[in-house]
């Protein structure tokens, strides 16, 4: 893995294995708050750069918690709810 820093951006590199797997560099995991078991989403627009984000909540997660009567560990903000709804693929 190579890492270079230019002004306010950082570039990291990783190698793809023969199985198509990539180990996310430590710097990226730290920046996104990714831990063992975390889920990530890749946003692949028709043009422009690919975006990677950690999935905090998914609408299906909220429905499952409601169905199971579970209580979340933390409160989800309205912004997070709207983001989850926007990611929903109907």
C-alpha positions, 0 to 999 in steps of 0.5 A, a space after each residue: 500500500 502506498 500513501 501520499 498526501 497533497 494539500 488537503 487530500 490523501 491518496 491510498 492504494 491497495 491490491 486486489 487479490 485473485 478473488 477480487 478482494 481488497 483490504 481497506 487501508 488502515 487510514 481509510 478504515 479510521 477515517 470512515 469509522 469502519 470496524 470488524 463487521 461494519 457495512 460499507 456502500 459504494 456509490 457508483 455514478 455514471 460518471 465521476 468518482 466512486 464514493 465509499 461510505 460506512 452504512 450507519 443505518 439502513 431503512 431495512 434495519 429500522 423496520 427489523 428493529 421495529 418488528 423485533 421490538 428492539 431498542 437502538 443503542 443511539 437515537 437516529 437524527 432526522 438527517 440520518 433517517 432522510 439519508 436512509 430513506 434516500 438510499 432505499 431502492 424501491 
